[in-house]
Amino acid sequence: MSVFLFPGQGSQQPGMGKDFFEQSAPAKAVLEEARSLSPASLLETLADGDAAALTTTLIAQPALLIVETAIARHLASIGIHPSACAGHSLGEIPALVAAGALTFADALRLVFERARLMTENVPEGGMAAVLGLAPEQIEAVLPEGVQVANYNGPAQTIISGKSDPLEFAMVAIKEAGAKRVMPLKVSGPFHSECMRPAVAEYTKVLDTIPFTAPSARFVSSVSGQEESDPARIRELLGQQLVSPVRWTQVMATIGSVAALEVGPGSVLSGLARRIEGAPEVASAANLADVAALQAE
């Protein structure tokens, strides 16, 4: 048993999941189910798309759900089951699938709508990464219209907001002592109040999705706590679009235990190394990584 951690948008990369889809029967079954529920263009991009194509929100979000669910199903097939699940932003949805609170088909339907709303109802604005300054020092200089979007660790925080206030905030944060302040290549001010227009419609979609109590522990990145009530989980997912990702708190709630990053890349393992008391995170991004886990 291990904690499963699911990365979010930004972790996608060309070729992700390819070896699982080619060699793992449970992963192939996830892909076939996705094929029956998705436009052909999505699966074509997942199979052969370049980095630019996979960056598109409408493609990236469902593609990550498919790949991360496929990897989790492969792990289950070889006897590696989650004792707890958590996800970073979008990653919460495959985490809920792996935890048994949401079916893959319902999760895919939800993610298609989430991606659409985050594309169509996006006001002008952006996000920036702040390195080397404590979150409370960042919060002290944020102007109206900008807020913390991700608490990723004591030395990495993401801010989000409207364009002009965001530019002002980046200057103020640098003057406050940040080592680096970097604009992110994103299509909008996600995880901020700027996304409020999308929440009402997203909530209507969530109300059509059946949730059940998770069979494995689930830690919400919105509350930073373990959550088990289906209605509460649905409510938190609705708030997620305008709420910060409390990843530092998620790591504290899970504690210093063994965990797997169930998805492409190594973003979550990198964050964990910089958070005292966080899980020790190993990669499950490809079959070679999984084979190494089995050999230990």
C-alpha positions as CSV (number, residue, x, y, z in Angstrom):
1,M,0.0,0.0,0.0
2,S,1.2,3.5,-0.8
3,V,-0.2,7.0,-1.1
4,F,-1.0,7.9,-4.7
5,L,-0.4,11.5,-5.7
6,F,-1.7,12.8,-9.0
7,P,-0.2,15.7,-10.8
8,G,-2.2,18.4,-12.5
9,Q,-2.2,20.5,-15.7
10,G,1.4,21.5,-16.7
11,S,2.7,17.9,-16.1
12,Q,1.5,16.7,-19.5
13,Q,4.2,15.7,-22.1
14,P,4.4,14.0,-25.5
15,G,4.3,10.2,-25.3
16,M,2.9,10.1,-21.7
17,G,1.3,6.7,-20.9
18,K,2.4,5.2,-24.2
19,D,4.2,2.1,-22.7
20,F,1.3,1.4,-20.4
21,F,-1.2,1.6,-23.3
22,E,1.0,-0.7,-25.4
23,Q,1.8,-3.3,-22.8
24,S,-0.7,-3.2,-19.9
25,A,-4.2,-4.8,-20.4
26,P,-5.8,-2.6,-17.6
27,A,-4.3,0.5,-19.1
28,K,-5.5,-0.5,-22.6
29,A,-9.0,-1.0,-21.1
30,V,-9.0,2.6,-19.8
31,L,-7.9,3.9,-23.2
32,E,-10.7,1.9,-25.0
33,E,-13.3,3.2,-22.6
34,A,-12.0,6.8,-23.2
35,R,-12.2,6.1,-27.0
36,S,-15.9,5.4,-26.7
37,L,-16.5,8.6,-24.7
38,S,-14.1,11.1,-26.4
39,P,-13.7,12.9,-29.7
40,A,-11.2,11.2,-31.9
41,S,-9.0,14.3,-32.0
42,L,-8.2,13.9,-28.3
43,L,-6.9,10.3,-28.6
44,E,-5.0,11.3,-31.7
45,T,-3.3,14.1,-29.9
46,L,-2.6,11.9,-26.9
47,A,-1.0,9.3,-29.1
48,D,1.0,11.6,-31.5
49,G,0.6,15.2,-30.4
50,D,3.6,17.5,-29.7
51,A,4.1,19.6,-26.6
52,A,2.2,22.6,-28.1
53,A,-0.9,20.5,-28.9
54,L,-0.9,19.0,-25.4
55,T,-0.7,22.4,-23.8
56,T,-4.2,23.3,-24.9
57,T,-6.5,23.1,-21.8
58,L,-9.2,21.3,-23.7
59,I,-6.7,18.5,-24.6
60,A,-4.4,18.6,-21.5
61,Q,-7.0,18.0,-18.8
62,P,-8.8,14.9,-20.2
63,A,-5.5,13.5,-21.5
64,L,-4.0,13.7,-18.0
65,L,-7.1,12.1,-16.5
66,I,-6.9,9.2,-19.0
67,V,-3.2,8.6,-18.5
68,E,-3.2,8.9,-14.7
69,T,-6.3,6.6,-14.4
70,A,-4.6,4.1,-16.7
71,I,-1.4,4.1,-14.6
72,A,-3.4,3.7,-11.4
73,R,-5.3,0.7,-12.9
74,H,-2.0,-0.9,-13.9
75,L,-0.6,-0.5,-10.4
76,A,-3.8,-2.1,-9.0
77,S,-3.4,-5.0,-11.4
78,I,0.0,-5.8,-9.9
79,G,-1.1,-5.5,-6.4
80,I,-0.1,-1.9,-5.6
81,H,-3.2,-0.2,-4.1
82,P,-3.5,3.3,-2.6
83,S,-3.8,3.7,1.1
84,A,-4.7,7.3,0.4
85,C,-5.1,9.6,-2.7
86,A,-4.5,13.3,-3.3
87,G,-4.2,15.4,-6.4
88,H,-2.8,18.8,-7.4
89,S,-5.7,20.8,-8.9
90,L,-6.9,18.7,-11.9
91,G,-5.2,15.7,-10.3
92,E,-7.9,15.6,-7.7
93,I,-10.3,14.1,-10.2
94,P,-8.1,11.0,-11.1
95,A,-7.4,10.8,-7.4
96,L,-11.1,10.5,-6.7
97,V,-11.4,7.8,-9.4
98,A,-8.5,5.8,-7.8
99,A,-10.1,6.3,-4.3
100,G,-13.3,4.8,-5.6
101,A,-15.4,7.9,-5.2
102,L,-16.0,8.5,-8.9
103,T,-16.3,6.3,-11.9
104,F,-13.9,7.0,-14.8
105,A,-16.8,7.6,-17.2
106,D,-18.3,10.3,-14.9
107,A,-14.8,11.8,-14.2
108,L,-14.2,12.1,-18.0
109,R,-17.5,13.8,-18.5
110,L,-16.7,16.2,-15.6
111,V,-13.3,17.0,-16.9
112,F,-14.5,17.8,-20.4
113,E,-16.9,20.4,-18.9
114,R,-14.2,21.7,-16.5
115,A,-11.8,22.2,-19.4
116,R,-14.5,23.9,-21.5
117,L,-15.4,26.3,-18.8
118,M,-11.8,27.1,-18.0
119,T,-11.4,27.9,-21.7
120,E,-14.6,29.8,-22.4
121,N,-15.2,31.7,-19.1
122,V,-11.6,32.9,-18.6
123,P,-11.2,36.7,-17.9
124,E,-8.1,38.6,-18.8
125,G,-5.3,37.8,-16.4
126,G,-2.5,35.3,-15.6
127,M,-0.4,33.6,-13.0
128,A,3.2,33.9,-11.7
129,A,5.5,31.7,-9.7
130,V,7.3,33.2,-6.7
131,L,10.5,31.6,-5.4
132,G,12.3,32.3,-2.1
133,L,9.7,34.3,-0.2
134,A,7.4,33.0,2.5
135,P,3.7,32.9,1.6
136,E,2.7,35.3,4.4
137,Q,5.2,37.8,3.1
138,I,3.7,37.5,-0.3
139,E,0.2,37.9,1.0
140,A,1.1,41.1,2.8
141,V,1.9,42.9,-0.5
142,L,-0.7,41.5,-2.8
143,P,-3.0,44.2,-4.3
144,E,-6.7,43.8,-4.8
145,G,-7.4,41.6,-7.8
146,V,-4.5,39.2,-7.0
147,Q,-4.4,36.2,-4.7
148,V,-2.4,33.1,-3.9
149,A,-3.3,30.3,-6.2
150,N,-1.0,27.5,-5.0
151,Y,0.7,27.0,-1.7
152,N,3.3,24.6,-3.1
153,G,5.8,24.8,-0.3
154,P,7.6,27.3,2.0
155,A,9.7,28.6,-0.9
156,Q,7.4,28.3,-3.9
157,T,4.0,30.0,-4.2
158,I,1.9,30.7,-7.2
159,I,-0.1,34.0,-7.5
160,S,-3.0,34.6,-9.8
161,G,-5.1,37.6,-10.9
162,K,-6.1,40.3,-13.3
163,S,-3.4,41.5,-15.7
164,D,-2.6,45.0,-14.4
165,P,-2.7,44.1,-10.6
166,L,-0.6,41.0,-11.4
167,E,2.1,43.2,-12.9
168,F,2.0,45.4,-9.9
169,A,2.1,42.4,-7.5
170,M,5.2,40.9,-9.3
171,V,7.1,44.1,-8.8
172,A,6.0,44.5,-5.1
173,I,7.0,40.8,-4.4
174,K,10.4,41.3,-5.9
175,E,10.9,44.4,-3.8
176,A,9.8,42.4,-0.7
177,G,12.8,40.0,-1.2
178,A,11.7,37.2,-3.5
179,K,14.5,35.4,-5.3
180,R,12.6,35.1,-8.5
181,V,9.2,36.0,-9.8
182,M,8.3,34.3,-13.1
183,P,5.1,34.7,-15.3
184,L,3.6,31.4,-16.1
185,K,2.5,30.3,-19.6
186,V,-1.2,29.8,-18.8
187,S,-4.3,30.9,-20.5
188,G,-5.9,32.6,-17.5
189,P,-6.0,33.6,-13.8
190,F,-6.9,30.1,-12.5
191,H,-7.6,29.4,-8.8
192,S,-8.6,33.0,-8.2
193,E,-11.8,34.9,-7.8
194,C,-11.5,35.9,-11.5
195,M,-12.9,32.4,-12.3
196,R,-16.1,33.1,-10.3
197,P,-18.2,33.3,-13.5
198,A,-17.4,29.7,-14.3
199,V,-18.3,28.4,-10.9
200,A,-22.1,28.6,-11.2
201,E,-22.1,26.5,-14.4
202,Y,-19.5,24.1,-13.1
203,T,-21.6,23.5,-10.0
204,K,-24.5,22.6,-12.2
205,V,-22.4,20.0,-13.9
206,L,-21.1,18.7,-10.6
207,D,-24.7,18.3,-9.4
208,T,-25.3,15.7,-12.2
209,I,-22.3,13.6,-11.2
210,P,-22.8,10.8,-8.7
211,F,-20.1,10.6,-5.9
212,T,-19.7,7.9,-3.4
213,A,-17.7,7.7,-0.2
214,P,-14.1,6.9,-1.1
215,S,-12.8,3.4,-0.2
216,A,-9.3,4.8,0.3
217,R,-8.5,8.0,2.2
218,F,-8.9,11.1,0.1
219,V,-7.1,14.4,1.0
220,S,-8.6,17.5,-0.7
221,S,-6.3,20.2,-2.0
222,V,-9.0,22.8,-1.3
223,S,-9.4,22.0,2.4
224,G,-6.0,20.4,2.9
225,Q,-7.8,17.8,5.0
226,E,-9.1,14.3,4.6
227,E,-12.6,14.3,3.2
228,S,-15.0,11.4,3.0
229,D,-18.5,12.8,2.7
230,P,-19.6,12.7,-1.0
231,A,-21.6,16.0,-0.7
232,R,-18.6,17.7,0.9
233,I,-16.3,16.4,-1.8
234,R,-18.6,17.7,-4.6
235,E,-18.8,21.1,-2.8
236,L,-15.0,21.4,-2.6
237,L,-14.5,20.5,-6.3
238,G,-16.9,23.3,-7.1
239,Q,-14.9,25.7,-4.9
240,Q,-11.6,24.5,-6.5
241,L,-11.8,26.9,-9.5
242,V,-11.6,30.0,-7.2
243,S,-9.6,28.5,-4.3
244,P,-5.9,28.1,-3.7
245,V,-4.3,24.6,-4.0
246,R,-3.1,24.0,-0.4
247,W,-0.4,21.5,-1.3
248,T,1.8,22.3,1.7
249,Q,-1.1,21.4,4.0
250,V,-1.9,18.3,1.9
251,M,1.6,17.1,2.5
252,A,1.4,17.7,6.2
253,T,-1.9,15.9,6.4
254,I,-0.5,12.8,4.6
255,G,2.8,12.9,6.5
256,S,6.2,11.3,6.1
257,V,5.2,8.1,4.4
258,A,5.9,6.4,1.1
259,A,4.1,7.8,-1.9
260,L,3.9,7.4,-5.7
261,E,3.6,10.2,-8.3
262,V,1.0,8.6,-10.5
263,G,1.4,10.5,-13.8
264,P,4.0,12.0,-16.1
265,G,6.9,14.1,-14.9
266,S,8.2,14.8,-11.4
267,V,6.6,18.0,-10.3
268,L,5.1,16.5,-7.1
269,S,8.2,14.7,-6.1
270,G,10.2,17.9,-6.5
271,L,7.7,19.8,-4.3
272,A,7.8,17.1,-1.7
273,R,11.6,17.3,-1.3
274,R,11.2,21.0,-0.3
275,I,8.6,20.4,2.3
276,E,9.6,19.3,5.8
277,G,7.7,16.1,6.9
278,A,6.3,15.5,3.4
279,P,6.0,12.0,1.9
280,E,8.9,10.4,0.2
281,V,7.7,10.3,-3.4
282,A,8.8,7.8,-6.0
283,S,7.9,8.0,-9.7
284,A,5.3,5.8,-11.5
285,A,5.5,7.7,-14.8
286,N,6.4,4.6,-16.9
287,L,6.7,0.9,-16.8
288,A,10.4,1.1,-16.1
289,D,9.7,3.1,-12.9
290,V,7.0,0.6,-11.9
291,A,9.4,-2.3,-12.4
292,A,12.0,-0.6,-10.2
293,L,9.4,-0.3,-7.5
294,Q,8.6,-4.0,-7.7
295,A,12.3,-4.8,-7.5
296,E,12.8,-3.0,-4.2
